[in-house]
Amino acid sequence: MSKKIRAAVLGLGRLGYWHAVNVVTRIRNAELAAICDVDMETAKRVATELEVPFFTSDPEDILKDDTIGVMIIASPTSTHFDLLKKASEAGKSIFVEKPLTIDLSEANEIKRIIEYDNTICQVGFMRRFDPAYVAAKNRINAGDIGDPIYFRGISRDPHSPHEAFIQHSGGMFVDVSIHDFDIARYLMNSEVTSVHAHGRILKYPFMEKYQDVDQSLTYLEFSSGAAGDAEASRNAHYGYDIRGEVIGTEGSIFIGNLRNHDIQILTKSGNLHDILPDFPTRFTDAYHLELASFFQVVEGRGIPSVTVDDGIKALEIAFAARESYQTGKKVELNSLYLW
Ligand SMILES: NC(=O)c1ccc[n+]([C@@H]2O[C@H](COP(=O)([O-])OP(=O)(O)OC[C@H]3O[C@@H](n4cnc5c(N)ncnc54)[C@H](O)[C@@H]3O)[C@@H](O)[C@H]2O)c1
């Protein structure tokens, strides 16, 4: 077997930790050569647990190490721009978590840099690798439900992430709904042309400080003439609830459900099943498969299946939704396209 690709994970929080675990345990052509977290204790703890040979709190240590070919960026969204820019200029291949950047001008600058440096860069829209969403996509493309005419997305977190995360997340539309905006474009085979969004704080008053909301609804119109909606919530205290539906002219596809293990518990008081608790559980396979696909590209096979352009398109929809929520008006996307 040829030499393994030496990779580093930056940011070892709620998600970066799982990317590190996946590189160590499930990606056959990669090795986790280094990890980085600005919190040295976190870096040390994860390095010890996963037996990673090098850990640091300074991203520069990774950037200047020419033996490391891949950077997996899973630090807060507000840090993506700087790390992406430096990683591309240092000649690394990059996997970056969604959202690509915290604002659109940064995203467009990254597109320019990545193209100039000819850098491999994949964005972490993992739903595109989730077996249920993939099956839905294949059925739609096979014509099983006719022409897609309505998209519905539900993305509910069991609770709000910690306050520092919210502060650097870009807000509900940029952080959460962006998953539905991306998968909507993908499943509907059509671009979003306008959005009309609403939002409220129902449970977490601290969000007002960041002009954020914990519940939102975005109505979408597509260039094909189709329509849709995307609900996002931080208030699903019962579990992690990700569902979707595509209605076509000849049928409908439901995607996802709440069930965790495939068991039912029957007692006199009712019929129970356990509920998915969090994103690492719901998207275990998707997080593995997106990295496996990325490392194949780094090895020279194919091109990234979720590109910087996809990252920008989804961000444009998210920013239009945020503007619509703030102004109370429908926002056309054409006015926002910057490239
Ligand atoms: N695809 C998904 O399903 C999904 C799920 C969760 C988070 N995310 C994305 O992943 C990113 C991280 O989110 P999270 O929930 O893991 O955040 P988190 O706050 O749990 O963890 C972030 C970690 O990054 C570290 N960090 C901060 N600045 C850094 C820097 N410059 N270099 C290296 N490390 C740094 C922090 O100390 C922390 O340990 C965000 O962009 C978020 O949108 C994606």
PDBQT file of the ligand as one rigid body, heavy atoms in Angstrom, charges set to zero:
ROOT
HETATM    1  N1  LIG A 401     -21.279  19.468  10.057  1.00  0.00    +0.000 N 
HETATM    2  C1  LIG A 401     -21.857  19.465  11.236  1.00  0.00    +0.000 C 
HETATM    3  O1  LIG A 401     -22.791  18.704  11.486  1.00  0.00    +0.000 OA
HETATM    4  C2  LIG A 401     -21.341  20.352  12.326  1.00  0.00    +0.000 A 
HETATM    5  C3  LIG A 401     -21.706  20.112  13.653  1.00  0.00    +0.000 A 
HETATM    6  C4  LIG A 401     -21.152  20.932  14.648  1.00  0.00    +0.000 A 
HETATM    7  C5  LIG A 401     -20.265  21.938  14.316  1.00  0.00    +0.000 A 
HETATM    8  N2  LIG A 401     -19.942  22.133  12.999  1.00  0.00    +0.000 N 
HETATM    9  C6  LIG A 401     -18.989  23.206  12.625  1.00  0.00    +0.000 C 
HETATM   10  O2  LIG A 401     -17.705  22.873  13.162  1.00  0.00    +0.000 OA
HETATM   11  C7  LIG A 401     -17.032  24.047  13.620  1.00  0.00    +0.000 C 
HETATM   12  C8  LIG A 401     -16.716  23.852  15.101  1.00  0.00    +0.000 C 
HETATM   13  O3  LIG A 401     -17.914  23.668  15.814  1.00  0.00    +0.000 OA
HETATM   14  P1  LIG A 401     -17.953  22.917  17.231  1.00  0.00    +0.000 P 
HETATM   15  O4  LIG A 401     -19.378  22.774  17.579  1.00  0.00    +0.000 OA
HETATM   16  O5  LIG A 401     -17.079  21.715  17.198  1.00  0.00    +0.000 OA
HETATM   17  O6  LIG A 401     -17.296  24.057  18.146  1.00  0.00    +0.000 OA
HETATM   18  P2  LIG A 401     -16.726  23.934  19.636  1.00  0.00    +0.000 P 
HETATM   19  O7  LIG A 401     -16.849  25.288  20.223  1.00  0.00    +0.000 OA
HETATM   20  O8  LIG A 401     -17.325  22.776  20.342  1.00  0.00    +0.000 OA
HETATM   21  O9  LIG A 401     -15.177  23.574  19.391  1.00  0.00    +0.000 OA
HETATM   22  C9  LIG A 401     -14.293  24.427  18.750  1.00  0.00    +0.000 C 
HETATM   23  C10 LIG A 401     -12.869  24.092  19.217  1.00  0.00    +0.000 C 
HETATM   24  O10 LIG A 401     -11.950  24.846  18.436  1.00  0.00    +0.000 OA
HETATM   25  C11 LIG A 401     -10.947  25.380  19.327  1.00  0.00    +0.000 C 
HETATM   26  N3  LIG A 401     -10.379  26.564  18.641  1.00  0.00    +0.000 N 
HETATM   27  C12 LIG A 401     -10.781  27.857  18.700  1.00  0.00    +0.000 A 
HETATM   28  N4  LIG A 401     -10.049  28.615  17.858  1.00  0.00    +0.000 NA
HETATM   29  C13 LIG A 401      -9.136  27.789  17.276  1.00  0.00    +0.000 A 
HETATM   30  C14 LIG A 401      -8.096  27.972  16.335  1.00  0.00    +0.000 A 
HETATM   31  N5  LIG A 401      -7.842  29.179  15.786  1.00  0.00    +0.000 N 
HETATM   32  N6  LIG A 401      -7.339  26.908  15.980  1.00  0.00    +0.000 NA
HETATM   33  C15 LIG A 401      -7.569  25.692  16.530  1.00  0.00    +0.000 A 
HETATM   34  N7  LIG A 401      -8.554  25.445  17.431  1.00  0.00    +0.000 NA
HETATM   35  C16 LIG A 401      -9.337  26.482  17.793  1.00  0.00    +0.000 A 
HETATM   36  C17 LIG A 401     -11.669  25.643  20.619  1.00  0.00    +0.000 C 
HETATM   37  O11 LIG A 401     -10.783  25.694  21.722  1.00  0.00    +0.000 OA
HETATM   38  C18 LIG A 401     -12.634  24.445  20.681  1.00  0.00    +0.000 C 
HETATM   39  O12 LIG A 401     -12.042  23.329  21.350  1.00  0.00    +0.000 OA
HETATM   40  C19 LIG A 401     -17.981  25.219  13.338  1.00  0.00    +0.000 C 
HETATM   41  O13 LIG A 401     -17.617  25.803  12.114  1.00  0.00    +0.000 OA
HETATM   42  C20 LIG A 401     -19.348  24.554  13.218  1.00  0.00    +0.000 C 
HETATM   43  O14 LIG A 401     -20.236  25.257  12.363  1.00  0.00    +0.000 OA
HETATM   44  C21 LIG A 401     -20.456  21.380  12.013  1.00  0.00    +0.000 A 
ENDROOT
TORSDOF 0
